[in-house]
Amino acid sequence: MRNLDTTTLRSLVAVADQGGVTRAASALNLTQSAVSMQIKRLEDMLGLKLMDRANRRVSLTASGEQLVGYARRILDLNDEVVGRLTEETYEGELVLGVPHDIVYPVVPRVLKALNAAFPRVNVQLRSSSTVVLREALGKGEVDMILTTEQGVGEGGETLTEMPLRWTGAPDGVAWKRRPLRLAFCTCCIFRPIVLHKLDEAGIDWEMAVESEDDRAVEAVVSADLAIGALLENSLPPYLEAVNPGGLLPDLGVQKINLYMRGGRDKVLEELAQMLRNGFGAISAPGPMLISA
């Protein structure tokens, strides 16, 4: 197995780019003889003639021109690897907090794009309620959070708005029963909104589950024992939006907001822009694009 030497490849590319050995040597800060020796070493290793030295002006042979194309790709990849693995400007840890019901589909794609752009930055994802995440940001426990709120607080930025929809089991009938059985986590920010809407409409209700576990709530709803409420674009495949035909009150819209800690840096700003792009895309027609 013969291995190509990137130093000799770099000399060959320099000769091609500079139009000769003398200027290539100057560009590489080497002597002319050193560049000539590297080209000769490459020719000996491959058993090919790469440069035509018949005339005073040195030119590449057909094999030399072909190798230059490969050499550029090899050197580009080499430089990318070295840059990514040795760059220490952006490294460390970043904590992103997101309510569980808006993690998909945007956040995984954003995290993948961020990792490609900043592979030395370790991102921790914390999933919790909006109330808990706002408290964590205030305590400095997270660097950035997304929230679902009716308004937007100081220092926040609204990325998009989504309708809040009644949700139930596919082809379920729980929404027709009275008193209306509900399933919400005790800390769910949608819970007081829904209860207020039902009280205003004069609809009797009762809680079918008291839990801080989102999975327990989803299990009760998917079993058609109760209904809940989720944002329109965040429904899991085992639940569906309920169309009550006016028998239940409209729940309005919710804002998806972004908040960041102070002392922003490049990585944090890039993450914020990726989230803007991602949530902006799911609110518009067409495929979602994440820009690094």
N, C-alpha and C positions, 0 to 999 in steps of 0.2 A: 504493500500500500504506500503510495507516494503522497505526501502532504504538501500542499502549496504554502509557500512562505508569504505572509501578507506584506512583509517589507519589500520583497522583490516585486510583488504585484503593484505596490504603491509606486515604485520606480517606473514600471512599465506604463502605468496610467499617466504619470507625470510626463513621460516622454511623449505620449500621444497627445496630451493636452497642451504641452508647451512647444511641440513641434521640433524637438531635438533633444539630445543628451545634455548639451551645455546649459540650456535654459532650464531643463528639468532638474539638473544638479543645483542650480541657483535657487529654484523654488523649494527644493527639499533641504537646502542648506547642507549639501554634501559636495564632495569633489566629483569632477567629471569621471574620473577613473572608478570611483566607488559605484556610481550609477551603472557604468558599463559592466562592471564586475557582477552586479546584481542581475542585470539582464542576461549576462552569459550564464550565470548560475541557474536561472530559470529555464534557459534554453537547454542546458545540459540535463536538468532534471526531467523535462518533458520529452527530450529528444526531438525538438522542433526548432526550426529557424524562425525567430520572431521578428527580426529586424533585417532589412536589406541594406547592406553596407557597401554595395557596389559603387554607388555614386557618392559624391561629397556630402550630399544631403541624405541623412538617414531617414528611412521610411519603414513603416510596419509591413510585414508580409501579410498574406491572407490569414494565416494562422495567428499572427500577432493581433490583427484587428479583431478576430473572433475572441481571442483570450481577453482583450481589453474589456469587451462587453461583460464577460463573466467576472472579471476582476473588479469592475465597478460595483457589481451586486455583492460580491464577497466583502469588499471594503466597507460598503454601506452597512451591511449587517454587523460586521466586526465593530465598527464605530458606534452603532446603536447599542450593542451589547455592553461594550465598555462604558459608554455614557450612562446607560441605565443602572448598571451594577456598581459603579463607582461614584456617581453623582450623590453628594451628601447635602445638597442645599435643601432638598425637600424630603425629610424623613421624620419619623416619629409616629404619633398616634392621634387619631381624630375620632371623636364620638358623635354619632348622628342619631338623634332620637326621632322616631316616627310612630304615630298611632298604627296599630296592627292592620286596621281596615283600609289604609291607603299605602301599604307597603307595595302591593302589586298593582299594576305591572311596571311602574316607573322605576322604583328604587333599585331593584336588582340590576337593571340595565345601566343605571347611573353608576352604581358601585363598580360594575365591570369596566365601564369606560374610565372611571377615576383610577382604578388599579392599573390600567394600561398606561395612563398618563403619568402616574406617580407610584411606581411599583414599590418604593421604599417607605410609603406611608401606610400604616396599618389602620384600617377603618373599623371601628366597632359600631354595630347597629344595636340600638336599644329600642325595644318596642314597648310602648306603654300608652296610657291615656293622655290626652291633651293637658289635663290638669296637672298630672304628675310630671310631664315633660316640661311644662312652664316652670314648675318649682325647681326641677333639676337644672334648668338653664340659669335660673336666678342664683343657684348655689354654686355655679361653675362646674357642675358635674358633667355637662355635655357642651359640645362646641357649636352645634347647630341643631335645630329642631324643626319639624313640620307639625302643624296643628290643624284641627278642623274646628272652626268657630263661626259664629254668626257675624261677627265683626272682626276687626284687626286691632291688636294692641300696639302700644308705643314701641317703635323700633321694628315692627313687623312689616312684612311685604306679602301681599296677596298674589299667589301664583295663578290661581284659577278659581272658579266657582262651580259647584256641582249640586244638582238637586238631591235633597234627602228623600229617600223613597221608603215606603213601607215594604218589608220583605217577609217572605214566608216560604214554606215548602213548595216545591213544584206541584201545581194543581191542588194546592192546599185549600182548606176551608176554614182554618182557624180565625181568619179575619172576619168571618161572618158571625161568629158566636158572640153572645153577650152574657155576662160581662166579657169584654174583650181581654183575652189573656196575653200578657206582654212578657218579653224576655230581654232584659238589659243587664249589663254589668252594673254594679253599684256605683262605679266611678265613671260610667259612660257619659260623655258630654251631651249625647243626643237624648238621654233619658229625661231630663227636666223639660226639654223642648217638646217632646212627644206628650208627656203628661199634661203640660200646659195646654197644648192644642186639643187634647181629648176633653179636658175639663171645660174649655171654652165651648166645645161642641156639645157638651152635655152627654158624653158617651161614658158609660160605666166601664171600669177596667179593673184588673187585678194582676199582680205579678206572679208569673208562673215559676220563676227561679230567682233566687237571691245568691249571687256569686260574683266573685272578682275574676273568674276564669272565662275568657272569651269562648273557649271550646265548649264549655258547658252550655252557654247561651246558644251557640250555633247548633248544638245537638238537640236542644229543646225545640228550636224553630224548625230545623230540618225534619223533625218528627211530626210536624204539624200540630204541636201542642200549644203553640203560641206564635206571635209575630213579633218582629223587631223593626229596626230601621237602619239602613246603611246608605252610603253615598252611591249614586247611580252607577258610577264606573268602577266600583269596588266590590261588587257582588260575587261571592264564590260560586262555582258551578252547581253546588248542591242547594242553592237558594235562588229565588227569583223575585223580581219586583211584583208587588201586588197592585192590581188595577181595581180599586174598590168602587169605581163608578160613582163617586160622590158620597159613598157611605162612610168614608173616613176623611178627616181633614187633610188638606194639603200641608206638607211639612216644610215647604219653602226650600231655600238653597243654603248651602254652607260654603264658607270660604276655606280654601287650603292656603294656609299662611306659612311663611318662613321667617324664622328668627335666628340670629347669630350672636355669638359672644362678641365682646369688644376685642380690639387688637387683631383685626383681620389680616390674613396672610394670603399668598397666592393660591395655595391648595384650597383653602376655605372659599375663596372667591370663585375658583374653578368649579368646585362642587355646587355652589349656589347657582352658577350659570347652567350647569348640566340639569339641575332640578327645574329651573325655569323652562328650559327647552323641553324637558320630558313632560311636565304637567301641562305646558302650553300645547304640546302635540296631541295629548289625549282629549283635549277640548276642541280640537279641530279635525276636520275630515282628513283621511289619508293615513299612511303609516307613520308610526312614531319614530322620530330621529333623535339620537342623543349626540351632541357635539362635544368632543373632548377639548 
